[in-house]
Amino acid sequence: MDDSHKLHEMARSAATPEEAIALYQRSANICPHFKTLELLGETLLKAGKPKEAVIPLAAATTLNKQVRAPSLLAEALLRIGDRQKARDVAKLALIRDPRNRKAIEIVNGTEDLSAEDE
Protein backbone atom coordinates (compact mmCIF):
# COMPACT_ATOMS: atom_id res chain seq x y z
CA MET A 1 0.00 0.00 0.00
CA ASP A 2 1.50 3.33 -1.04
CA ASP A 3 1.75 6.39 1.22
CA SER A 4 -1.12 8.17 -0.51
CA HIS A 5 -3.48 5.26 0.05
CA LYS A 6 -2.40 4.90 3.69
CA LEU A 7 -3.09 8.60 4.31
CA HIS A 8 -6.46 8.31 2.55
CA GLU A 9 -7.45 5.39 4.78
CA MET A 10 -6.27 7.22 7.91
CA ALA A 11 -8.32 10.27 6.91
CA ARG A 12 -11.48 8.16 6.55
CA SER A 13 -11.19 7.13 10.18
CA ALA A 14 -9.88 10.44 11.56
CA ALA A 15 -11.22 11.60 14.92
CA THR A 16 -11.87 15.18 13.82
CA PRO A 17 -12.66 16.96 10.56
CA GLU A 18 -9.46 18.98 10.91
CA GLU A 19 -7.38 15.81 11.15
CA ALA A 20 -9.19 14.31 8.15
CA ILE A 21 -8.64 17.48 6.12
CA ALA A 22 -4.91 17.47 6.84
CA LEU A 23 -4.59 13.79 5.94
CA TYR A 24 -6.63 14.13 2.73
CA GLN A 25 -4.51 17.13 1.71
CA ARG A 26 -1.29 15.18 2.28
CA SER A 27 -2.69 12.23 0.33
CA ALA A 28 -3.81 14.45 -2.57
CA ASN A 29 -0.37 16.09 -2.70
CA ILE A 30 1.21 12.66 -3.21
CA CYS A 31 -1.40 11.36 -5.64
CA PRO A 32 -4.36 13.53 -6.69
CA HIS A 33 -6.90 10.71 -6.92
CA PHE A 34 -10.47 11.85 -7.57
CA LYS A 35 -11.89 10.10 -4.51
CA THR A 36 -9.38 11.71 -2.17
CA LEU A 37 -10.13 15.14 -3.66
CA GLU A 38 -13.88 14.51 -3.46
CA LEU A 39 -13.67 13.47 0.19
CA LEU A 40 -11.39 16.41 0.97
CA GLY A 41 -13.93 18.78 -0.56
CA GLU A 42 -16.83 17.12 1.22
CA THR A 43 -15.03 17.29 4.57
CA LEU A 44 -14.22 20.96 4.02
CA LEU A 45 -17.86 21.60 3.14
CA LYS A 46 -19.06 19.82 6.28
CA ALA A 47 -16.52 21.79 8.33
CA GLY A 48 -18.11 25.04 7.14
CA LYS A 49 -15.36 25.88 4.64
CA PRO A 50 -17.18 25.97 1.30
CA LYS A 51 -14.70 28.34 -0.37
CA GLU A 52 -11.81 25.98 0.40
CA ALA A 53 -13.91 23.04 -0.87
CA VAL A 54 -14.30 24.46 -4.39
CA ILE A 55 -10.86 23.59 -5.80
CA PRO A 56 -10.69 19.95 -4.68
CA LEU A 57 -14.31 19.39 -5.74
CA ALA A 58 -13.70 21.01 -9.13
CA ALA A 59 -10.65 18.78 -9.61
CA ALA A 60 -12.62 15.68 -8.59
CA THR A 61 -15.38 16.68 -11.02
CA THR A 62 -12.94 16.74 -13.93
CA LEU A 63 -11.07 13.59 -12.91
CA ASN A 64 -14.11 11.30 -13.06
CA LYS A 65 -17.56 11.16 -14.59
CA GLN A 66 -19.57 10.26 -11.49
CA VAL A 67 -22.23 12.59 -10.07
CA ARG A 68 -21.14 13.04 -6.46
CA ALA A 69 -18.32 15.58 -6.97
CA PRO A 70 -20.28 18.01 -9.17
CA SER A 71 -23.25 17.77 -6.82
CA LEU A 72 -21.02 18.71 -3.87
CA LEU A 73 -19.31 21.40 -5.95
CA ALA A 74 -22.68 22.96 -6.79
CA GLU A 75 -23.51 22.99 -3.07
CA ALA A 76 -20.18 24.67 -2.23
CA LEU A 77 -20.69 27.31 -4.92
CA LEU A 78 -24.20 27.99 -3.69
CA ARG A 79 -22.93 28.41 -0.12
CA ILE A 80 -20.37 31.02 -1.19
CA GLY A 81 -23.05 32.91 -3.08
CA ASP A 82 -22.14 32.06 -6.66
CA ARG A 83 -25.64 31.03 -7.66
CA GLN A 84 -25.07 31.02 -11.42
CA LYS A 85 -22.02 28.75 -11.25
CA ALA A 86 -23.86 26.56 -8.73
CA ARG A 87 -26.75 26.25 -11.20
CA ASP A 88 -24.39 25.45 -14.09
CA VAL A 89 -22.55 22.75 -12.13
CA ALA A 90 -25.84 21.31 -10.84
CA LYS A 91 -26.94 20.97 -14.47
CA LEU A 92 -23.72 19.07 -15.18
CA ALA A 93 -24.53 16.78 -12.27
CA LEU A 94 -28.01 16.21 -13.74
CA ILE A 95 -26.49 15.25 -17.09
CA ARG A 96 -24.55 12.59 -15.22
CA ASP A 97 -27.55 11.51 -13.13
CA PRO A 98 -30.94 13.11 -13.85
CA ARG A 99 -32.28 11.91 -10.48
CA ASN A 100 -29.63 13.53 -8.27
CA ARG A 101 -31.66 15.18 -5.49
CA LYS A 102 -29.11 17.79 -4.46
CA ALA A 103 -28.63 18.98 -8.06
CA ILE A 104 -32.40 19.10 -8.65
CA GLU A 105 -32.80 21.13 -5.46
CA ILE A 106 -30.12 23.62 -6.56
CA VAL A 107 -31.50 24.01 -10.08
CA ASN A 108 -35.02 24.50 -8.73
CA GLY A 109 -33.74 26.95 -6.11
CA THR A 110 -32.06 29.07 -8.77
CA GLU A 111 -34.90 29.11 -11.29
CA ASP A 112 -34.86 32.92 -11.22
CA LEU A 113 -31.56 32.67 -13.11
CA SER A 114 -33.04 30.51 -15.88
CA ALA A 115 -33.66 33.50 -18.18
CA GLU A 116 -29.89 34.07 -18.17
CA ASP A 117 -29.36 30.48 -19.37
CA GLU A 118 -31.10 31.14 -22.66
Backbone as a ProteinNet text record, in pm:
[ID]
protein_1_A
[PRIMARY]
MDDSHKLHEMARSAATPEEAIALYQRSANICPHFKTLELLGETLLKAGKPKEAVIPLAAATTLNKQVRAPSLLAEALLRIGDRQKARDVAKLALIRDPRNRKAIEIVNGTEDLSAEDE
[TERTIARY]
85.1	0	89.1	65.9	150.4	111.1	197.1	175.1	43.7	11.5	-111.8	-233.1	-234.5	-347.6	-355.8	-242.4	-240.4	-298.9	-258.2	-309.4	-459.6	-503.8	-645.9	-725	-676.9	-744.7	-743.1	-634.2	-627	-726.3	-739.9	-832.5	-976.6	-1010.2	-1147.6	-1186.4	-1088.3	-1119	-1067.3	-1039.9	-987.6	-1088.8	-1037	-1121.6	-1191.8	-1129.3	-1187.4	-1183.6	-1271.6	-1266	-1131.6	-1074.7	-946	-836.4	-836	-738.2	-760.7	-886.7	-919.2	-875.1	-902.3	-864.5	-713.1	-637.6	-491.1	-442	-500.9	-459.3	-499.6	-620.7	-662.8	-573.8	-537.8	-450.6	-314.3	-259.3	-129.4	-139.8	-248.3	-269.2	-281.6	-360.5	-380.6	-250.9	-165.5	-36.6	54.1	40.6	120.7	61.7	-70.7	-139.7	-280.5	-306	-435.9	-547.8	-583.5	-690.1	-825.3	-918.1	-1046.8	-1120.5	-1114	-1189.2	-1132.1	-1001.3	-937.9	-978.8	-974.9	-1013.3	-1161.4	-1244.5	-1387.8	-1413.5	-1348.9	-1367	-1306.9	-1196.3	-1139.1	-1239.8	-1294.3	-1392.7	-1516.9	-1565	-1683.1	-1655.6	-1538.8	-1503.5	-1490.3	-1430.8	-1421.7	-1561.5	-1649.2	-1786.1	-1857.2	-1842.9	-1905.7	-1845	-1719.4	-1651.8	-1682.5	-1773.1	-1811	-1711.1	-1636.5	-1535.5	-1565.7	-1680.2	-1718.1	-1622.7	-1564.2	-1470.5	-1349	-1297.2	-1181.4	-1217.1	-1346.2	-1391.1	-1397.9	-1406.9	-1429.7	-1319.3	-1194.4	-1085.6	-1076.5	-1074.9	-1068.9	-1193.1	-1310.1	-1430.6	-1430.6	-1379.8	-1369.5	-1271.9	-1161.6	-1065.4	-1127.8	-1197	-1261.8	-1366.9	-1436.1	-1538.2	-1476.4	-1358.6	-1294.4	-1220.5	-1184	-1106.9	-1191.8	-1323.5	-1410.6	-1546.4	-1626.3	-1755.7	-1873.9	-1848.4	-1957.3	-2027.7	-2138.2	-2222.5	-2191.7	-2128.8	-2114.1	-2032.6	-1917.8	-1831.7	-1900.1	-1962.8	-2028.3	-2147.6	-2214	-2324.7	-2273.1	-2163.1	-2102.2	-2044.1	-1985.4	-1930.6	-2041.6	-2154.9	-2268.3	-2312.2	-2314	-2350.6	-2250.2	-2121	-2017.8	-2032.1	-2053.1	-2068.8	-2191.8	-2298.8	-2420	-2394.1	-2322	-2293.2	-2205.3	-2120.7	-2037.4	-2104.7	-2226.3	-2304.7	-2293.3	-2226.2	-2213.8	-2325.2	-2444.1	-2564.4	-2560.8	-2509.4	-2506.6	-2414.1	-2294.1	-2202.5	-2258.7	-2323.3	-2385.7	-2490.4	-2571.4	-2674.6	-2610.2	-2506.8	-2439.2	-2380.6	-2316.6	-2255	-2363.4	-2472.2	-2584.2	-2641.9	-2646.2	-2694.1	-2599.1	-2469.2	-2372.2	-2398.8	-2422.6	-2453.4	-2577.8	-2677	-2800.9	-2780.2	-2683.8	-2649.3	-2593.7	-2514.9	-2454.8	-2555.6	-2649.9	-2755.3	-2878.5	-2976.2	-3094.2	-3178.7	-3150	-3227.6	-3154.6	-3040.8	-2963.2	-3040.7	-3079.5	-3166.2	-3103.5	-2978.2	-2911	-2905.1	-2870.7	-2862.9	-3000.8	-3102.5	-3239.5	-3278.8	-3247.9	-3279.6	-3211.6	-3086.4	-3012.2	-3067.4	-3093.9	-3149.9	-3286	-3369.7	-3502.4	-3491.1	-3391.8	-3374	-3312.7	-3266.6	-3206.4	-3283	-3409.1	-3489.8	-3496.4	-3483.6	-3486.3	-3370.7	-3269.6	-3156.2	-3176.8	-3285	-3303.9	-3312.6	-3360.9	-3365.8	-3225.9	-3127.1	-2988.7	-2928.5	-2987.8	-2936.1	-2964	-3066	-3110	-3051.6
-118.5	0	124.1	214	332.7	436	536.5	639	713.7	744	817.1	738.1	610.5	525.8	512.2	499.2	490.4	617.4	731.9	859.6	871.7	828.8	831	746.7	628.3	538.9	597.5	658.6	722.4	837.9	913.5	1027.1	980.6	868.3	816.4	779.8	749.1	713.2	817.8	937	1043.7	1081.9	1124.2	1159.9	1293.7	1384.5	1518.2	1557.3	1648.8	1696.1	1760.4	1832.7	1898.4	1796.4	1687.8	1580.7	1517	1490.8	1430.8	1522.6	1651.4	1747.8	1745.3	1748.8	1747.5	1619.9	1507.4	1379.3	1370.4	1412.5	1412.6	1504.7	1620.9	1712.5	1649.8	1585	1517.6	1407.2	1329.8	1222.6	1278.1	1385	1445.2	1504.4	1554.9	1609	1499.6	1379.4	1266.5	1210.8	1192.8	1136	1195.5	1285.7	1353.2	1264.6	1162.7	1070.5	1139.3	1115.6	1185.5	1160.6	1039.9	1009.7	1085.5	1094.5	1171.3	1318.1	1373.3	1514.1	1535.8	1441.6	1450.8	1448.6	1356.9	1346.8	1466.8	1519.1	1641.5	1755.6	1772.9	1878.2	1860.8	1738.4	1711.7	1742.4	1703.7	1729.2	1878.7	1950.2	2096.2	2158.8	2110.1	2159.9	2136.3	2015.4	1981.9	2061.6	2101.5	2179.4	2328.6	2364	2503.8	2585.8	2519.4	2587.7	2568.9	2620.6	2596.6	2656.9	2771.9	2834.1	2744.7	2686.9	2598.4	2466.9	2430	2303.9	2311	2430.6	2446	2381.6	2410.1	2359.3	2206.3	2141.9	1995.4	1933.2	1993.3	1938.6	1961.8	2075.9	2101	2001.8	1975.8	1877.9	1738.9	1699.8	1568.2	1557.2	1666.7	1667.7	1640.4	1694.5	1674.4	1541.2	1483.1	1358.8	1232.5	1246.2	1130.1	1175.5	1082.3	1115.7	1079.5	1054.9	1025.6	1154.7	1143.2	1258.7	1325.1	1254.1	1304.3	1433.2	1438.8	1557.6	1683.1	1678.8	1801.4	1841.4	1745.4	1777.1	1851.5	1803.4	1870.5	2006.3	2014.1	2140.3	2244.4	2203.5	2295.7	2347.2	2258.2	2299	2399.8	2374.6	2467.2	2603.8	2604.5	2730.8	2807.7	2735.9	2799.2	2862	2790.8	2841.4	2966.5	2980.6	3101.7	3213.1	3187.3	3291.5	3299.4	3205.2	3206.1	3119.5	3177.2	3103.4	3057.4	3140	3102	2983.8	2988.6	2875.1	2750.5	2769.3	2655.5	2591.7	2674.6	2624.8	2550.2	2607.7	2544.7	2408.6	2401.5	2275.4	2174.1	2221.3	2131.1	2071	2150.2	2097.4	1990	2010	1906.9	1779	1794.4	1677.6	1606.5	1681.7	1621.5	1552.5	1596.9	1524.6	1387.4	1384.6	1258.5	1167.7	1227.6	1150.8	1240.1	1224.8	1310.8	1302.8	1205.9	1191.2	1243.2	1306.3	1353.5	1460.9	1428.6	1517.5	1652.8	1653.5	1779.3	1871.5	1817	1897.8	1950.2	1867.1	1910.4	2024.5	2010	2113.1	2245.7	2240	2362.2	2425.6	2345.6	2400.9	2464.1	2395.1	2450.2	2576	2580.4	2695	2816.3	2795.7	2907.1	2932.8	2894.8	2911.2	3056.3	3151.5	3292.2	3328	3242.6	3267	3203.9	3127.8	3051	3138	3260	3349.6	3381	3380.8	3407.3	3288.8	3169.3	3048.5	3049	3121	3113.9	3220.5
0	0	0	-95.5	-103.8	2.1	19.4	122.5	102.6	-22.3	-50.7	-3.9	-34.9	5.2	157.1	222.6	369.3	431.2	379.4	430.8	406.5	288.2	254.5	355	382.7	478.3	619.4	658.6	790.9	800.1	692	690.7	707.2	646.3	654.6	797.1	879.8	1018.3	1118	1070.2	1156.3	1264.1	1377	1491.5	1473.4	1399.5	1382	1234.2	1194.4	1055.7	1022	1115.6	1090.8	1061.3	1138	1115.4	978.6	944.7	814.5	701.4	714.8	611.6	589.1	696.2	684.3	616	652.5	593.6	446.3	413.7	272.5	189.6	244.2	171.1	145.4	245.5	228.2	123.2	129.6	33	-108.9	-124.7	-256.8	-312.5	-225.3	-269.8	-325.1	-271.6	-320.5	-449.3	-448.4	-564.5	-570.7	-663.7	-668.8	-725.8	-651.4	-692.1	-672.1	-764	-757.3	-626.6	-572.4	-450.7	-331.4	-324.4	-216.8	-226.4	-346.8	-366.2	-334.4	-374.9	-346.4	-195.8	-126	19.2	91.8	41.5	97.5	84.6	-34.1	-55.6	30.1	39.4	121.8	269	317.2	457	482.9	389.7	402.4	404.2	320	314.3	447.3	499.5	627.9	743.3	728.8	833	821	729.5	713.8	634.1	545.4	463.8	315	269.9	130.2	28	58.1	-37	-58.4	49.7	40.3	-28.2	-26.4	-87.4	-239.3	-295.3	-439.3	-523.5	-494.9	-580.1	-578.1	-461.5	-467.8	-532.5	-511.8	-573.7	-725.3	-769.1	-913.4	-977.6	-909.2	-961	-967.3	-861.6	-859.5	-969.6	-996.9	-1101.9	-1238.3	-1262.5	-1392.7	-1402.7	-1289	-1291.4	-1301.5	-1288.1	-1306.5	-1355.5	-1397.9	-1458.7	-1369.1	-1241.5	-1149.5	-1109.8	-1036.5	-1007	-872.9	-782.9	-646.1	-638.7	-704.7	-697.3	-752.1	-870.7	-916.8	-829.9	-772.1	-681.6	-558.3	-501.5	-387	-426.8	-545.7	-595	-610.2	-664.2	-678.5	-541.9	-443.9	-307.3	-251.7	-271.5	-222.6	-289.1	-419.6	-492	-444.6	-419.1	-368.6	-231.4	-147.1	-12.3	-12.9	-115.1	-119.4	-198.4	-243	-307.5	-458	-520.5	-666.3	-725.3	-725.8	-765.6	-910.8	-1000.2	-1142.1	-1166	-1108.2	-1125	-1057.3	-942	-873.3	-963.8	-1027.5	-1119.5	-1237.1	-1294.9	-1409	-1371.7	-1256.5	-1213.4	-1175	-1115.6	-1083.8	-1211.7	-1318.5	-1446.8	-1500.3	-1480.9	-1518.3	-1439.2	-1309.9	-1226.8	-1278.9	-1322.5	-1373.7	-1508.5	-1585.5	-1708.8	-1672	-1565.3	-1521.7	-1451.6	-1381	-1313.2	-1299	-1386.3	-1385.3	-1257.8	-1171.6	-1048	-924.3	-940.9	-826.7	-750.2	-628.5	-549.4	-520.2	-480.5	-446.2	-568.3	-683.9	-805.5	-846.1	-834.4	-864.9	-772.6	-645.7	-546.3	-581.2	-622.1	-655.5	-782.8	-884.3	-1008.2	-979.9	-905.6	-872.8	-787.2	-698.4	-610.7	-679.3	-801	-876.7	-1006.8	-1007.1	-1128.7	-1175.5	-1082.5	-1121.6	-1215.5	-1221.7	-1310.8	-1447.9	-1465.2	-1588	-1712.1	-1702.1	-1817.9	-1868.6	-1777.8	-1817.3	-1891.7	-1871	-1936.5	-2086.3	-2126.6	-2266	-2352.2
[MASK]
++++++++++++++++++++++++++++++++++++++++++++++++++++++++++++++++++++++++++++++++++++++++++++++++++++++++++++++++++++++

